[in-house]
Amino acid sequence: MLLVGCTSQPERVPNPRDPLEPFNRVVFRFNRDFDHSLVQPVARAYQRLTPEPVNRGITNFFNNLADVGSAVNNVLQFKMARAGSDVGRIFINSTVGFLGFVDVATNVGLPSYKEDFGQTLGYWGVEPGAYLVLPLLGPSTMRESIGMGADLFLDPVFWIRDDWVRWTSADLKVIDQRADLLKTTRLLETIAWDPYPFVRDVYLQRRQNLVYDGHPPADAEQPDLWKDVQF
C-alpha cells in the first residue's frame, strides 16, 4: 500500500472499473472538505477528551452490535461455523463483557468476522458493478450500496424507538470510528500524490478479498496489494 501510494499520480487513462470517475471525484472532494472542516475536528476532540479505556470500550460496544448483522450474513452464506462464532461472541460479550464494552470473546478464541450484506451478494455471484463514491458515506460500488441498506436494517441501533437515543448512538458510532482512522488519514495524505485512485484501488481490492475470505481470483490488471494479509 505504501509503495503504491508513493507512486499514485493523477490518471490520464479511464479506469474500466470507474466509469463514473468525473462524478466520483466531485463527491470525493466534497467528502474530503466536509471531513476536514467538521468531522475530523470533532473526532480529534473526542479522541483528546475520551480516556483510552473508555474509547476502546465504546468501540467494543459497537463492534458487538455489528456481530448481529455478521451472524445473519454468515447464515445467508452457509458459513455456519462463522455464524456460530458470531452468536457466541454476542452472548459472551453481552454478558461477561458488560454489554460488549469488554471484548472477552476474542480472548477465549472466538474471532470476529464482520460479514456484511455486500459480501453476501458477492458470495452469491452478484458483480460489484461500477465504483461509486457516496456523499458523506464514501467509497462503495453499486453492489455495496444495495448492501448498505440491508446492513442498516440489521443494525440494532436502527431499531431503537426513541429518536434522540437512536440518533445520538448513530452519531457516537460515526465519531468513534472516525477517531480510530485519524492516523490512517494522516498517512494517506502524506504518501499519495492523488488520493482518489489510491483510495479507490485499495477499497476495491479490500472488498474483493473480503468476499473471497482472503483468497480472491487473480486480477491480471491490478497488482495484489493484499496477498500477504492474513484473514
C-alpha positions, -999 to 999 in steps of 0.1 A, spaced: 0 0 0 28 24 9 47 17 -24 15 22 -45 6 53 -26 40 69 -32 37 64 -70 0 73 -73 -4 103 -96 -34 118 -115 -45 93 -141 -49 100 -177 -64 67 -189 -100 60 -178 -103 31 -154 -129 5 -167 -140 -2 -131 -147 35 -126 -169 48 -154 -184 74 -131 -150 90 -122 -158 126 -130 -189 124 -107 -170 104 -81 -142 129 -80 -166 157 -73 -182 138 -45 -148 127 -32 -137 163 -29 -169 173 -12 -165 144 13 -129 154 20 -138 191 25 -167 181 48 -144 157 67 -116 183 71 -139 211 82 -163 192 105 -158 155 111 -121 155 118 -121 183 143 -150 166 162 -131 132 161 -99 148 173 -117 165 202 -134 132 210 -101 114 210 -84 140 233 -113 141 258 -121 104 259 -98 83 281 -83 54 262 -101 26 282 -135 44 276 -127 49 239 -118 12 235 -149 2 254 -172 23 231 -155 7 200 -160 -27 215 -197 -20 222 -205 -10 186 -184 -40 173 -206 -62 195 -237 -48 179 -222 -53 144 -218 -91 152 -256 -93 150 -256 -85 113 -225 -105 107 -242 -136 122 -271 -132 98 -249 -127 68 -228 -157 77 -260 -178 78 -271 -164 44 -237 -176 31 -240 -210 48 -209 -203 68 -223 -219 99 -191 -222 119 -186 -184 115 -222 -177 123 -218 -198 155 -187 -178 164 -206 -146 159 -235 -158 181 -210 -169 207 -193 -135 206 -226 -117 211 -236 -139 241 -202 -138 258 -195 -101 252 -231 -90 261 -229 -109 295 -194 -114 308 -182 -84 287 -206 -59 302 -229 -53 272 -200 -55 249 -178 -29 264 -151 -56 271 -142 -79 242 -140 -112 262 -149 -133 232 -116 -126 213 -96 -136 243 -114 -170 246 -108 -178 209 -139 -166 191 -127 -144 161 -146 -115 147 -155 -119 110 -178 -89 104 -196 -101 73 -219 -76 56 -247 -79 30 -224 -66 3 -202 -97 9 -233 -119 9 -243 -106 -25 -208 -112 -38 -208 -147 -24 -239 -154 -44 -223 -141 -76 -236 -106 -78 -209 -85 -96 -197 -53 -78 -206 -30 -107 -192 4 -111 -172 21 -84 -193 48 -67 -184 75 -41 -215 82 -20 -220 117 -4 -208 115 33 -206 77 32 -176 75 10 -163 46 -13 -187 20 -25 -199 1 -55 -233 -5 -69 -234 -38 -51 -222 -24 -18 -246 5 -20 -275 -20 -20 -258 -39 8 -257 -8 30 -295 -7 31 -297 -43 43 -269 -37 68 -288 -7 82 -319 -28 87 -297 -54 106 -281 -28 129 -297 -29 163 -293 9 166 -318 12 137 -345 -4 159 -342 19 188 -376 36 191 -365 68 209 -353 92 182 -329 110 204 -312 78 217 -311 64 181 -295 94 165 -272 100 194 -260 64 192 -255 67 155 -235 99 158 -213 85 186 -207 54 164 -196 76 135 -174 98 156 -158 68 174 -150 51 140 -136 83 125 -114 89 155 -99 54 151 -90 63 115 -72 96 121 -37 80 119 -47 63 86 -59 96 72 -26 114 81 -7 86 64 -28 87 33 -23 125 29 14 120 33 21 92 8 -4 98 -20 0 124 -47 -35 119 -58 -55 102 -30 -85 94 -52 -72 65 -72 -53 52 -42 -85 51 -21 -104 36 -49 -80 8 -57 -74 -2 -21 -111 -2 -14 -119 -24 -44 -92 -49 -36 -102 -50 1 -138 -57 -8 -127 -84 -33 -106 -100 -5 -135 -99 19 -159 -115 -5 -135 -144 -11 -123 -146 25 -88 -136 16 -84 -157 -15 -97 -137 -45 -92 -148 -81 -61 -133 -97 -66 -100 -115 -40 -95 -142 -48 -58 -145 -42 -50 -108 -13 -59 -85 -25 -77 -54 -19 -53 -25 -33 -78 0 -16 -110 -9 4 -111 24 -25 -100 46 -38 -127 69 -76 -131 74 
